[in-house]
Amino acid sequence: MAAILPKTLLPQVPVWDLFCRVIDNYGDAGVCWRIARMLAAEHQLPVRLWIDRPQTLQALLPGFDAAAEVQRIEGVTVCDWSRLAPQPQAAVVVIEAFGCGLPEDYVAAMAAMPQPPQWIVLEYLSAEDWVDGHHGLASPHPRLPLQRWFFFPGFGANTGGLPREHDLLARRDAFDAAAFWQGLGFAPPVPDSVTASVFAYADAPLPALIDACIAAGEPSVLALPEGVMADAARKHVAADAAVTSLRRGALELRWLPFLPQRRYDELLWACDCNFVRGEDSFIRAQWAAKPLVWQPYRQQDNVHAGKLAAFASRYAAGMAADAAAAWSGLQRCWNEADAPALAAAWACWRGQGKALISHAEGWSASLTAGPELVAALVEFARGKVK
């Protein structure tokens, strides 16, 4: 449970301040919470997470009190940025997540300090080649005697890598899928069925995927955590709001509650294919060592298309031609909302399922050779703090 703190009890010891402005709903909050928790739990650092919409964490974090201005939970002090004015006097490192911007008064106070905090801009994840050359670069503030350092997550050895808790892979490998499903009130999927979790933005062609699964005539399960995809599925099959499971031919639809972060990891482990979106679920799906279909957050000027293409190029490298065609075909149909072509793409994906699972396992294993983001962030910051 969270410990509610009065504003006067904000930590005064040297702290790491992490700022999060929620734009992509659960994604921004999810990544920032994960990083803050790992800084506290695995590196024993005092952390303040400043978040402008703390209620977003309530769904991800059991015991979180969205009404509290300040609370301490799992070693992290969470502050409601919309109601409290942050002051940098206690900060030794300041992390600006995803270029969210810092309050002007906070930045001015940083500049006035005899020893300003180390200012790090944590950027969004990208597989694009240019990331390696920009990771770790500095940029002076245009008006104040401050310097910002840019820290890029990524897939190359010269990036900050991906976040991974020290026990994540051990927990994954010891996971009992049958117990997971039973704990949610469902029977384990029948042998030889394909089980897919679906977490996507509202424009994803879920009705076409449902129809494709029904038309295939082969056992399949679509697991739908509470949200826009769950609502879209109910509408498409005219399911009552109280129904948690429904069969249409060989397809079973399963409606799940919104799962906290650790339970969502388990859902990814329990499935044969994971449709994910944004950044946090995208990263967790790769650590799940299961095939994924990624829908990036839509950006202006079609910037997200370049990120998708860059990841596809890295991920499919070395994949057998038939498996690569199946994976890229489903990825394209899902992201372009190509409903007419989705049935054929899904059938092709199923035909290459074993090869795709094998590739996903190898991909996940290869990522462990790269940096672990939070450890790399700590090392980077300590190298800059004088």
Legacy VTK file of the C-alpha trace (Angstrom):
# vtk DataFile Version 3.0
C-alpha trace
ASCII
DATASET POLYDATA
POINTS 386 float
0.000 0.000 0.000
1.040 3.589 -0.566
2.092 5.787 2.326
0.497 9.227 2.007
2.978 12.008 2.770
2.259 15.633 3.656
3.930 18.111 1.308
6.289 19.185 4.065
7.755 15.676 4.164
9.020 15.631 0.604
12.507 14.057 0.775
15.256 16.589 1.493
18.167 14.216 0.929
19.792 14.313 -2.525
17.282 12.747 -4.899
16.731 11.845 -8.509
13.794 13.796 -9.937
12.005 12.088 -12.833
9.425 14.179 -14.734
6.622 12.520 -16.707
3.936 14.239 -18.755
1.282 11.711 -19.780
0.566 11.903 -23.510
0.227 8.294 -24.661
-1.910 7.332 -21.668
-0.431 4.171 -20.093
2.760 4.120 -22.157
4.466 7.231 -20.775
3.369 6.535 -17.212
4.272 2.850 -17.522
7.809 3.452 -18.735
8.459 6.174 -16.154
7.083 4.154 -13.266
9.174 1.159 -14.290
12.344 3.253 -14.432
11.614 4.998 -11.128
10.935 1.707 -9.389
14.131 0.134 -10.729
16.210 3.147 -9.668
14.857 2.699 -6.150
14.764 -1.094 -5.897
17.849 -2.110 -7.847
20.127 0.894 -7.339
18.962 2.080 -3.895
18.481 5.645 -5.109
15.969 8.087 -3.567
13.573 8.920 -6.402
10.777 11.454 -6.835
8.459 10.788 -9.770
6.702 14.003 -10.815
3.695 13.093 -12.963
1.015 15.432 -14.268
-1.726 12.787 -14.376
-0.997 10.434 -11.483
-4.401 8.778 -11.813
-2.957 6.946 -14.830
-0.780 4.940 -12.435
-3.795 3.672 -10.514
-4.571 1.035 -13.145
-0.942 -0.062 -13.388
-0.115 -0.119 -9.700
-2.312 -1.800 -7.066
-2.523 0.264 -3.887
-1.842 3.579 -5.615
-3.937 6.522 -4.348
-4.731 8.825 -7.269
-6.102 11.483 -4.905
-2.867 11.973 -2.963
-0.615 14.916 -3.746
2.418 13.033 -2.438
2.759 9.359 -1.606
5.504 6.802 -1.197
5.013 3.436 -2.828
7.547 0.675 -3.539
10.377 2.987 -2.543
9.364 5.814 -4.902
7.938 9.195 -3.849
5.214 10.021 -6.364
4.220 13.691 -6.630
1.233 15.191 -8.437
2.921 17.683 -10.743
-0.439 19.318 -11.537
-0.953 20.364 -7.896
2.558 20.743 -6.477
5.297 23.121 -7.612
8.525 21.074 -7.799
11.708 22.621 -6.405
15.154 21.356 -7.444
17.072 22.135 -4.248
17.251 18.454 -3.238
17.874 17.091 -6.746
21.229 15.749 -7.844
19.955 14.293 -11.150
16.904 15.485 -13.106
15.435 13.252 -15.806
13.109 14.835 -18.341
11.234 11.869 -19.785
10.449 11.971 -23.499
11.267 15.664 -23.848
8.237 16.573 -21.736
9.750 19.901 -20.672
10.465 21.084 -17.155
8.591 23.885 -15.346
10.245 27.215 -16.143
10.540 28.125 -12.466
12.233 24.794 -11.790
14.769 25.343 -14.583
15.500 28.893 -13.377
16.041 27.584 -9.848
18.407 24.919 -11.207
20.470 27.589 -12.945
20.698 29.641 -9.728
22.118 26.757 -7.685
25.878 26.706 -6.925
25.941 23.114 -8.189
23.015 22.556 -10.574
21.574 19.040 -10.872
22.618 16.882 -13.801
19.905 17.311 -16.462
19.220 14.271 -18.642
16.620 14.137 -21.415
15.402 10.555 -21.748
14.208 10.175 -25.329
11.703 7.793 -26.907
12.865 4.391 -28.088
13.773 4.046 -31.742
15.577 1.430 -33.827
16.717 4.038 -36.363
20.431 4.084 -37.147
20.945 7.742 -36.227
20.153 7.019 -32.568
23.572 5.457 -31.935
25.337 8.657 -33.004
23.143 10.961 -30.915
23.083 9.006 -27.673
25.020 10.794 -24.942
25.362 14.127 -26.721
25.061 17.413 -24.836
23.171 20.568 -25.684
23.561 23.889 -23.839
20.445 25.689 -22.691
19.786 28.621 -25.056
19.601 31.209 -22.251
20.797 29.756 -18.951
24.135 28.304 -17.771
22.798 24.748 -17.940
23.547 21.761 -20.115
21.232 18.934 -21.105
22.453 15.437 -21.927
20.438 13.285 -24.330
19.977 9.636 -23.440
18.477 7.334 -26.071
17.043 3.882 -25.447
17.801 1.635 -28.373
18.884 -1.666 -29.842
22.509 -0.888 -30.663
25.508 -1.309 -28.379
26.091 2.461 -28.453
22.617 3.320 -27.100
21.111 3.157 -23.623
19.506 -0.222 -24.315
16.170 -1.448 -22.948
14.896 -1.570 -19.341
14.925 -5.054 -17.801
14.520 -5.917 -14.126
17.253 -8.164 -12.780
14.827 -11.070 -12.179
12.563 -10.620 -15.217
13.867 -13.453 -17.361
14.034 -15.877 -14.434
10.391 -15.130 -13.608
9.455 -15.549 -17.265
11.190 -18.898 -17.548
9.521 -20.215 -14.367
6.072 -19.005 -15.438
3.094 -21.410 -15.306
0.669 -20.436 -18.072
-2.042 -22.869 -16.974
-2.062 -21.395 -13.462
-2.226 -17.896 -14.932
-5.370 -18.633 -16.930
-6.986 -20.467 -14.056
-6.243 -17.523 -11.770
-8.250 -15.312 -14.127
-11.143 -17.760 -14.184
-10.439 -19.387 -17.558
-9.423 -22.869 -18.603
-6.027 -23.170 -20.297
-6.362 -22.882 -24.092
-6.790 -26.205 -25.853
-3.673 -27.822 -27.378
-2.739 -26.600 -30.879
-4.718 -23.396 -30.466
-3.158 -19.986 -31.105
-3.607 -17.497 -28.277
-3.094 -13.794 -28.932
-3.312 -10.794 -26.614
-4.567 -7.572 -28.166
-3.551 -4.141 -26.853
-3.875 -1.512 -29.577
-5.081 1.951 -30.494
-8.676 2.539 -31.531
-7.939 2.494 -35.280
-6.582 -1.063 -35.250
-8.632 -3.455 -37.466
-9.739 -5.732 -34.621
-13.094 -6.670 -36.226
-11.200 -7.994 -39.248
-8.923 -10.024 -36.969
-11.942 -11.510 -35.181
-13.525 -12.406 -38.497
-10.235 -13.911 -39.730
-9.972 -16.127 -36.651
-13.545 -17.313 -37.108
-13.069 -17.955 -40.822
-9.841 -19.905 -40.250
-11.760 -22.642 -38.466
-8.741 -23.478 -36.292
-8.772 -23.145 -32.481
-7.767 -19.659 -31.378
-8.135 -17.358 -28.390
-8.102 -13.575 -28.396
-7.344 -12.126 -24.944
-8.630 -8.571 -24.551
-7.676 -6.541 -21.481
-10.183 -3.863 -20.512
-9.956 -0.861 -22.839
-10.745 0.230 -26.382
-10.036 -3.168 -27.949
-12.236 -4.979 -25.436
-15.047 -2.513 -26.138
-14.614 -2.860 -29.899
-14.770 -6.643 -29.659
-17.976 -6.552 -27.602
-19.564 -4.268 -30.163
-18.470 -6.404 -33.104
-19.875 -9.678 -31.739
-22.781 -8.054 -29.859
-21.611 -9.427 -26.506
-23.265 -8.415 -23.267
-21.129 -6.270 -20.952
-21.220 -8.945 -18.239
-19.863 -11.712 -20.492
-16.198 -12.607 -19.936
-15.920 -15.370 -22.532
-17.676 -16.007 -25.825
-17.201 -18.518 -28.622
-17.702 -17.865 -32.286
-16.867 -21.005 -34.235
-13.355 -22.116 -33.261
-12.554 -18.702 -31.794
-12.871 -17.905 -28.104
-12.905 -14.264 -27.043
-11.740 -13.617 -23.489
-12.352 -10.277 -21.780
-9.822 -9.614 -19.040
-9.643 -6.933 -16.355
-7.033 -4.232 -16.860
-3.858 -5.884 -15.587
-1.151 -4.262 -13.428
2.309 -4.234 -14.975
3.542 -7.530 -13.575
0.323 -9.338 -14.456
0.428 -7.880 -17.962
3.929 -9.321 -18.365
2.427 -12.693 -17.499
-0.288 -12.288 -20.129
2.416 -11.721 -22.737
4.213 -14.857 -21.560
0.973 -16.872 -21.743
0.262 -16.041 -25.405
1.614 -17.226 -28.751
1.320 -13.774 -30.330
1.053 -10.314 -28.785
-0.441 -7.254 -30.454
1.123 -4.309 -28.625
1.283 -0.551 -28.959
3.367 2.469 -27.954
6.572 1.832 -26.041
6.104 0.033 -22.724
4.102 -2.948 -23.979
6.337 -3.036 -27.086
9.438 -3.512 -24.932
7.773 -6.034 -22.625
6.610 -8.104 -25.592
10.203 -8.444 -26.755
11.307 -9.693 -23.330
8.387 -12.159 -23.441
10.204 -14.022 -26.242
6.963 -14.386 -28.195
6.116 -13.010 -31.657
4.715 -9.493 -31.593
2.765 -7.181 -33.852
3.619 -3.571 -33.003
1.429 -0.513 -33.528
3.545 2.577 -32.791
2.064 5.779 -31.410
0.877 7.935 -34.312
3.010 11.053 -34.828
2.787 14.075 -37.077
4.406 13.931 -40.520
4.234 10.122 -40.371
7.342 9.968 -38.167
6.095 6.715 -36.647
6.307 4.989 -40.039
10.079 5.449 -40.048
10.323 3.969 -36.556
8.210 0.995 -37.608
10.308 0.373 -40.720
13.565 0.644 -38.768
12.420 -1.864 -36.173
11.090 -4.225 -38.843
14.451 -4.144 -40.614
16.309 -5.078 -37.416
13.791 -7.625 -36.167
13.407 -9.530 -39.439
17.135 -9.685 -40.175
18.166 -13.320 -40.368
14.574 -14.567 -40.342
13.712 -17.252 -42.902
12.046 -15.781 -45.994
8.622 -17.389 -45.467
8.537 -16.424 -41.788
9.646 -12.871 -42.589
6.915 -12.531 -45.209
4.297 -13.791 -42.733
5.434 -11.460 -39.972
5.770 -8.356 -42.143
2.454 -9.063 -43.865
0.489 -9.159 -40.635
2.415 -6.148 -39.309
1.524 -4.160 -42.425
-2.170 -5.105 -42.421
-2.524 -4.239 -38.741
-0.859 -0.850 -39.030
-2.505 0.156 -42.295
-5.921 -1.117 -41.176
-6.057 -3.254 -44.330
-9.098 -5.274 -43.297
-9.629 -7.050 -46.659
-6.094 -8.485 -46.624
-5.971 -9.360 -42.936
-7.570 -12.815 -43.200
-4.885 -13.995 -45.625
-2.151 -12.386 -43.515
-3.399 -14.110 -40.372
-3.552 -17.487 -42.136
0.004 -16.970 -43.375
1.139 -16.021 -39.857
-0.431 -19.180 -38.398
1.360 -21.291 -40.983
4.692 -19.876 -39.837
3.864 -19.800 -36.123
6.559 -22.193 -34.934
9.288 -20.448 -36.915
8.128 -17.071 -35.628
8.180 -18.251 -32.021
11.684 -19.627 -32.479
12.826 -16.321 -33.954
11.247 -14.353 -31.101
13.108 -16.470 -28.570
16.405 -15.807 -30.329
15.650 -12.095 -30.630
14.906 -11.784 -26.920
18.098 -13.630 -26.035
20.132 -11.360 -28.309
18.840 -8.270 -26.507
20.453 -9.391 -23.259
23.866 -8.752 -24.854
23.045 -5.045 -25.059
22.895 -2.466 -22.276
20.222 -2.586 -19.588
18.709 0.881 -19.668
18.390 1.761 -15.993
21.879 0.514 -15.102
23.253 2.409 -18.103
21.366 5.538 -17.027
22.840 5.361 -13.524
26.349 4.858 -14.893
25.855 7.710 -17.371
24.609 10.128 -14.719
27.349 9.256 -12.241
29.910 9.914 -14.937
28.542 13.442 -15.390
27.943 14.427 -11.768
31.003 16.168 -10.344
LINES 1 387
386 0 1 2 3 4 5 6 7 8 9 10 11 12 13 14 15 16 17 18 19 20 21 22 23 24 25 26 27 28 29 30 31 32 33 34 35 36 37 38 39 40 41 42 43 44 45 46 47 48 49 50 51 52 53 54 55 56 57 58 59 60 61 62 63 64 65 66 67 68 69 70 71 72 73 74 75 76 77 78 79 80 81 82 83 84 85 86 87 88 89 90 91 92 93 94 95 96 97 98 99 100 101 102 103 104 105 106 107 108 109 110 111 112 113 114 115 116 117 118 119 120 121 122 123 124 125 126 127 128 129 130 131 132 133 134 135 136 137 138 139 140 141 142 143 144 145 146 147 148 149 150 151 152 153 154 155 156 157 158 159 160 161 162 163 164 165 166 167 168 169 170 171 172 173 174 175 176 177 178 179 180 181 182 183 184 185 186 187 188 189 190 191 192 193 194 195 196 197 198 199 200 201 202 203 204 205 206 207 208 209 210 211 212 213 214 215 216 217 218 219 220 221 222 223 224 225 226 227 228 229 230 231 232 233 234 235 236 237 238 239 240 241 242 243 244 245 246 247 248 249 250 251 252 253 254 255 256 257 258 259 260 261 262 263 264 265 266 267 268 269 270 271 272 273 274 275 276 277 278 279 280 281 282 283 284 285 286 287 288 289 290 291 292 293 294 295 296 297 298 299 300 301 302 303 304 305 306 307 308 309 310 311 312 313 314 315 316 317 318 319 320 321 322 323 324 325 326 327 328 329 330 331 332 333 334 335 336 337 338 339 340 341 342 343 344 345 346 347 348 349 350 351 352 353 354 355 356 357 358 359 360 361 362 363 364 365 366 367 368 369 370 371 372 373 374 375 376 377 378 379 380 381 382 383 384 385
